[in-house]
């Protein structure tokens, strides 16, 4: 592992050809990814033989000894991304350990009778927790990415099982404002339908269609996609957060809610050949880039939200070419490394949190993903999500 302070600066060689510049930059990003992983494991690992992590450092989580599922999954995905860097086979055992630990959140029967990932570790380590469909979407997308990279049947089967779970969350309650849409959670009393429950599910559905040829996956993906567009997309292309049971719309614009629709449209273009989807991906990308980068809002948003936005922009560039979005991602990564990281611990600190100075597991997972993917061969961006 690279020491936490060992990769502060890396001047590119004078008059380097583009390929050499790219290789040098990838080496810098990989060193940062490994330093981030080392710091994460040093300060967050539960060290109890479970392979799990704590939620925050210093450990202040009210939820017990282990992080919630969503933060854990983001570190897991970061290790998955590391497995695809040049020489990534050396992370295989670590990835397998994270895949095994991920299953500690699995419950055989949720509130709908279907299995899925609970928000907290289940028995015997914990009591489990409410099931959130977006949490499951992220693991499903990780599973399909794992299958695309490593072609293992178990990952494809897991992605299918998660899709069966989220497909059943379609809310067709009579009289509901904007009928349809996937619920956000199984939490009693919460009937929110979110961009983040519908669009990642659509993305997973298109990926499963690409993997299996089963058109039912594509049909469902188009259903989820269409509902989110009708209920939550602004005329300028950006997406609002959610619609509650009474029909009230949360009008906040988060970066990840723009990233996933970009990816969905890219995959729909690939799956159907219809140019309108690629045009829509480009429209959302332009609008969101103006909103977050040109207008300087990006750093107000959480690192995990930004990681999802950037990775989907790279998926777009895998089709359209160019480096505008990768360059912006690299600039963000450099800024976070310089200004958002505690030089003593090597951990990333969320400056916008009400508890400034607290470090969160999920932010380490997000930056691990960003650095790892920046170390990929750009020809592989099409495997993201």
Residue pairs with C-beta under 8 A, 6 or more apart in sequence:
1 34
1 35
1 37
1 38
2 31
2 32
2 34
2 35
2 38
3 35
4 35
4 38
4 39
4 343
4 345
4 346
5 343
5 346
6 31
6 35
7 28
7 31
7 32
7 35
8 337
10 24
10 27
10 28
10 31
12 21
12 24
12 25
13 20
13 21
13 24
16 24
22 378
25 330
25 374
26 85
26 86
26 374
26 375
26 376
26 377
27 375
29 330
29 333
29 371
29 372
29 374
29 375
30 85
30 86
30 371
30 372
30 375
32 333
32 337
32 371
33 78
33 82
33 85
33 368
33 371
33 372
33 375
34 82
35 346
36 78
36 346
36 348
36 364
36 367
36 368
36 371
37 78
37 79
37 82
37 368
38 346
39 345
39 346
39 347
39 364
40 53
40 75
40 347
40 361
40 364
40 365
40 368
43 57
43 345
43 347
43 359
44 53
44 54
44 57
44 67
44 361
44 364
45 53
45 54
46 52
46 53
46 54
46 65
46 66
48 65
50 66
50 101
50 104
50 121
50 125
51 97
51 98
51 100
51 101
51 104
52 65
52 66
52 67
52 72
52 101
52 104
52 121
52 125
53 66
53 67
53 71
53 72
53 75
53 361
54 61
54 65
54 66
54 67
54 361
55 61
55 63
55 66
55 67
55 68
55 71
55 360
55 361
56 358
56 359
56 360
56 361
57 345
57 347
57 359
57 361
58 358
60 358
61 67
63 120
64 120
64 121
64 126
65 125
66 72
66 104
66 120
66 121
66 125
66 126
67 361
68 119
68 120
68 129
69 105
69 117
69 118
69 119
69 120
69 121
69 129
69 132
69 135
69 139
70 119
70 132
70 134
70 135
70 138
70 362
71 360
71 361
71 362
71 365
72 101
72 102
72 105
72 361
72 365
73 102
73 117
73 135
73 138
73 139
73 142
73 365
74 138
74 304
74 307
74 361
74 362
74 365
74 366
74 369
75 98
75 361
75 364
75 365
75 368
76 98
76 99
76 101
76 102
76 139
76 142
76 365
77 138
77 142
77 145
77 365
77 369
78 365
78 366
78 368
78 369
78 372
79 91
79 94
79 95
79 98
79 368
80 95
80 98
80 142
80 145
80 146
80 149
81 368
81 369
81 372
81 373
81 376
82 88
82 91
82 94
82 95
82 368
82 372
83 89
83 91
83 92
83 95
83 149
83 150
84 149
84 372
84 376
84 380
84 383
85 372
85 375
85 376
86 375
86 377
99 146
102 117
102 139
104 121
104 122
104 125
105 117
105 118
105 119
105 120
105 121
105 122
106 115
106 116
106 117
106 118
106 122
107 115
107 116
107 117
107 118
107 122
107 128
107 131
108 115
109 115
110 116
110 118
110 131
110 165
110 186
111 131
111 186
112 165
112 168
112 169
112 186
114 164
114 165
114 168
115 161
115 165
116 131
116 136
116 161
116 162
116 165
117 131
117 135
117 136
117 139
117 162
118 128
118 129
118 130
118 131
119 128
119 129
119 130
119 131
119 132
119 135
120 126
120 127
120 128
120 129
121 128
122 128
130 185
130 186
130 187
131 185
131 186
132 184
132 185
132 186
132 187
133 165
133 166
133 169
133 182
133 183
133 184
133 185
133 186
133 197
133 201
134 184
134 194
134 196
134 197
134 200
136 162
136 165
136 166
137 162
137 166
137 196
137 197
137 200
137 201
137 203
137 204
138 200
139 158
139 162
140 158
140 159
140 162
140 163
140 166
140 200
140 204
141 159
141 200
141 203
141 204
141 207
141 385
143 155
143 156
143 158
143 159
143 162
144 155
144 156
144 159
144 204
144 207
144 208
144 211
144 385
145 383
145 384
145 385
146 152
146 155
147 153
147 155
147 156
147 159
147 211
148 207
148 211
148 383
149 383
156 211
156 212
159 204
159 207
159 208
159 211
160 208
162 204
163 201
163 204
163 205
163 208
163 217
163 220
166 182
166 197
166 201
166 204
167 201
167 220
169 182
169 183
169 197
170 180
170 181
170 182
170 223
171 179
171 180
171 181
171 182
171 183
171 191
171 193
172 179
172 180
173 179
173 191
176 191
176 245
177 243
177 245
177 246
177 247
178 193
178 227
178 230
178 231
178 243
178 247
180 223
180 227
181 193
181 197
181 198
181 224
181 227
181 228
181 231
181 243
182 193
182 194
182 197
182 198
182 201
182 224
182 227
183 190
183 191
183 192
183 193
183 197
184 190
184 192
184 193
184 194
184 196
184 197
184 242
185 192
191 244
191 245
192 242
192 243
192 244
192 245
193 227
193 231
193 242
193 243
194 232
194 241
194 242
194 243
195 228
195 232
195 239
195 240
195 241
195 242
195 257
195 260
195 261
196 241
196 242
196 256
196 257
196 260
198 224
198 225
198 227
198 228
199 224
199 225
199 228
199 239
199 257
199 260
199 261
199 264
200 260
201 220
201 221
201 224
202 220
202 221
202 222
202 224
202 225
202 228
202 264
203 221
203 260
203 263
203 264
203 267
203 385
204 221
205 217
205 218
205 220
205 221
205 224
206 217
206 218
206 221
206 264
206 267
206 268
206 271
207 267
207 385
208 214
208 217
209 215
209 217
209 218
209 221
209 271
210 267
210 270
210 271
218 271
218 272
221 264
221 268
222 268
225 261
225 264
225 268
228 239
228 261
231 243
231 249
232 239
232 240
232 241
232 242
232 243
232 249
233 239
233 240
233 261
234 240
236 287
237 280
237 283
237 284
237 286
237 287
237 288
238 253
238 258
238 284
238 287
238 288
238 291
239 253
239 257
239 258
239 261
240 249
240 250
240 251
240 252
240 253
240 257
241 249
241 250
241 251
241 252
241 253
241 254
241 257
242 249
242 250
243 249
243 250
244 250
253 291
254 301
254 305
255 288
255 292
255 298
255 301
255 305
255 306
255 308
255 309
256 304
256 305
256 306
256 308
256 309
258 284
258 287
258 288
258 291
258 292
258 309
259 288
259 308
259 309
259 310
259 311
259 312
259 313
260 308
260 312
260 385
261 281
261 284
262 281
262 284
262 285
262 288
262 312
262 313
262 315
262 316
263 281
263 311
263 312
263 315
263 316
263 384
263 385
265 277
265 278
265 280
265 281
265 284
266 277
266 278
266 281
266 312
266 315
266 316
266 318
266 319
267 315
267 385
268 274
268 277
269 275
269 277
269 278
269 281
269 319
270 319
278 319
278 320
281 316
282 316
282 320
285 313
285 316
285 325
288 309
289 313
289 324
289 325
289 328
291 297
292 298
292 301
292 309
293 328
298 306
298 332
299 335
299 351
299 352
300 352
302 350
302 352
302 362
302 363
302 366
303 336
303 340
303 348
303 350
303 362
303 363
303 366
303 367
303 370
304 362
304 363
304 365
304 366
306 332
306 366
306 370
307 366
307 367
307 369
307 370
310 325
310 328
310 329
310 332
310 370
310 373
311 369
311 370
311 373
311 384
311 385
312 384
312 385
313 325
313 326
313 328
313 329
314 325
314 326
314 329
314 373
314 378
314 381
314 384
315 381
315 382
315 384
315 385
316 325
317 323
317 324
317 325
317 326
317 378
317 381
318 378
318 381
318 382
318 384
319 382
326 374
326 378
329 370
329 374
330 374
332 370
333 367
333 370
333 371
333 374
336 348
336 367
336 370
340 348
340 349
340 350
340 351
341 347
341 348
341 349
342 348
342 349
342 359
345 359
347 359
347 364
348 359
348 363
348 364
348 366
348 367
349 356
349 357
349 358
349 359
349 363
350 358
350 359
350 360
350 363
353 360
373 381
373 384
